[in-house]
Amino acid sequence: MTGEHQRIPVRIYDREKHIVLAAPLPGLEAENISVVVGGRRVVITGEERGPRQHGPDVLLAEWTIGPYYREISLEQPVEGSLTNATYGNGVLVLSMPKAGHSELATEANFTLHPTTATRGEWIGHIGSEIQPSSNTKIP
């Protein structure tokens, strides 16, 4: 499959103020994914990852890790510059604000960048009053 792009399957959801597009891109890192979005068009490109995918030691190759490509025409224009893109567990999600009737839809061209994982920090208690376990006063 060297040199050929795999067609990316997508799911598109129509929300009140956004068009949401979800696309599986298994095996890629965020920096392997490029997106062009704006107007009525979305283009997703995923670079092939792994130099030895096509090596002689592969016995059976029913799937590869890229390259991926998909161009999608939307039913209504979106604001590309305000698009929120996330990539996790091998799925790209684009949340694209719908363009208003009087607004010109903007276009954005970007490559995803990895972010560090955020960790929550527990501070305080779970909402109930903290009571001493005995009546002994501590001086």
N, C-alpha and C positions, 0 to 999 in steps of 0.2 A: 504494500500500500504506500510505498515511498512516493512522495510528490503529490499524492492525492489528498484532498481535504475531506474529512468526514462531515457529513451534514448533521448539524446539531438539532436534536428535537427540542421543542420549546412548549411551554404552557404560558398563555397570556390571559391575565385577569383584568377585567374592567372594574375599577373601583370608582368611587364618587369623584375624587379629584386626581387620581393617578391611574396610569396603565402600569401593571406589574408584569414583568416577564421573568420566567425562571427557566434556566437552561443547564442541563448537566454537562460538565466538562471534567470528567474523571481523570485523576492523575496529574493535573496541572498545579503549578504554584501560581499565586496571584500575579506575579510579574510576567507570566506566560500569556496573559489574557489582555487583549486590546478591544476597545469598544468605540464605535461611532454612533451617536444617537442625536436625533433632532428632526424636527419636522415630522414627517410620516415614515421615517426610516431608522432602522437599527441594524448595525453590522457588528457581528461578534467574530473575533479571530483568536484562536488558541494555537500557540506554537507547539510543534512536536517536542516532546520531552523524552529524554533517554536515548543516548547514542547507540545502544546495543539492542534496540527493539527488533531490528531486522537481521541480527547476526545469525551465523550458521548454527548456533546451538539451540535455537528456538525450534521446538518440535511441533507445536501447534499454536497458531496466533489467530485467535478469533476476535481479538480487539487490540487496539493500539492506544497509546496515550498521545493523541493528536496526530497530525495537525487538524484543527477544527475550523470550520467557516460556516457562517449563516448570515444571510441578509433577509430582513423581515420588513414587510410593508405594513404599517399600522393604519387603522381605519380613521384615526384622527391625529392631528399634530401634537407633539409633546415638546416640553422645554428641556432640551439636551443639557444645557448648562446647570440645571437644577436637579439632574438625575442623581439618585443615590444608588451606588453599586456595592454589593457585598458578595463575597465568595467564601463559602465554607462547606465542608463535607462534600466537595466536588460539585457544588451547584452554585452557579452565578445567578444572582437576583438583582434585577434592575427595577427601581421604583421611579417612574418617570411622570412628573407632574403634567397634567393635560394643559395645553396652551389655551389661553382665553380667546374668545372670539375676536377681540380687537388687538391682541398681542401678536407680534411676530414670533414664531417658534425659533428658538436658538439651537445651534448645533454644538456638540462637544465631541472631542476626539481624545480619548485617554487610555492609558495603560494602568491596570490595577497595581497597587503596591501593597506588600504585606504589612500588617500591623502587629504589634505585640499583643498577645492575649491579655485581656484585662482580668483581674482577679478582684473579687469582692472582698471587702474587709469587714469583719464583724466588730461592731462597736456598740457597747451598751447591753441591754437585755432584751428579752422577747416581748416586752410590752406590759408585763405585770409588775406590780410593785415588788421591790426587793425587800424581804423581811428577814431579820436575823433568825437563825434556827433555834436560839434559846433566849431566855430572859436575862442572861448574864450580861451586865454592862461591862464594856471595855473601857478602862481608864484612859 
